[in-house]
């Protein structure tokens, strides 16, 4: 009987020890399953055309509804300094305006995305210069996604394991174009000299392409205290392909520039259509020019 009790106690001890070990193993498995979150990106663009422009729109597409661009970007280019940027998380459009001229045909823009546990599929669908000019085919794009270093993981009762920071391998992303998408182009002056009375207002010409049916479009100014645009709503379609917009500079802005209170102002004219076509035009308003700009 005594030997039987000893045997029973030994069996119970073995079973309890096995359960405890199994519990510890399951905790290790759950922490090992945690994946590093990718939360940032960088876009490298190269092409001689970048030396000739001072503003671009980059239209991106990120696979997965939960993955979106976050507002705010950093900009790097030899010979140029960023003066205005905008990120639209809902459309994936990154807008950049800089001063100076890029000297080597290269620029880098970096930003944040909503953290995801797998390498996001970032794609550039279109690159536009000021005035809506499509320069996608003249630019080579390289997109990189990155992740922060994860903190050490502490487990109890098992010893504290450490994890190795995981960095994504740069993945070249091809530029994907859909030639059948409707688009619009804006043309007009890039700079207005308010010393010249006739340049205190200007016109912007809108040209529609590949519109399958008549669509309502809207025009707006980024800052109505600087300039206003009219008409604000108008139709474009397969027959009515052209439209002229009138941009009027606020008299208070003209007075401030002429009196030397400010040196210049920058305003953006945006045009958006119901079929997804969109474009923007940056206009610099100043009085420091020696020549007239048409």
HELIX and SHEET records of a PDB file:
HELIX    1   1 UNK A    2  UNK A   32  1                                  31    
HELIX    2   2 UNK A   48  UNK A   52  5                                   5    
HELIX    3   3 UNK A  136  UNK A  138  5                                   3    
HELIX    4   4 UNK A  197  UNK A  199  5                                   3    
HELIX    5   5 UNK A  251  UNK A  258  1                                   8    
SHEET    1   A 4 UNK A  69  UNK A  76  0                                        
SHEET    2   A 4 UNK A 106  UNK A 116 -1                                        
SHEET    3   A 4 UNK A  38  UNK A  46 -1                                        
SHEET    4   A 4 UNK A 140  UNK A 147 -1                                        
SHEET    1   B 4 UNK A  80  UNK A  88  0                                        
SHEET    2   B 4 UNK A  93  UNK A 100 -1                                        
SHEET    3   B 4 UNK A  55  UNK A  62 -1                                        
SHEET    4   B 4 UNK A 122  UNK A 129 -1                                        
SHEET    1   C 4 UNK A 183  UNK A 187  0                                        
SHEET    2   C 4 UNK A 201  UNK A 209 -1                                        
SHEET    3   C 4 UNK A 242  UNK A 249 -1                                        
SHEET    4   C 4 UNK A 227  UNK A 230 -1                                        
SHEET    1   D 5 UNK A 191  UNK A 193  0                                        
SHEET    2   D 5 UNK A 278  UNK A 286  1                                        
SHEET    3   D 5 UNK A 264  UNK A 273 -1                                        
SHEET    4   D 5 UNK A 215  UNK A 221 -1                                        
SHEET    5   D 5 UNK A 233  UNK A 236 -1                                        
END                                                                             
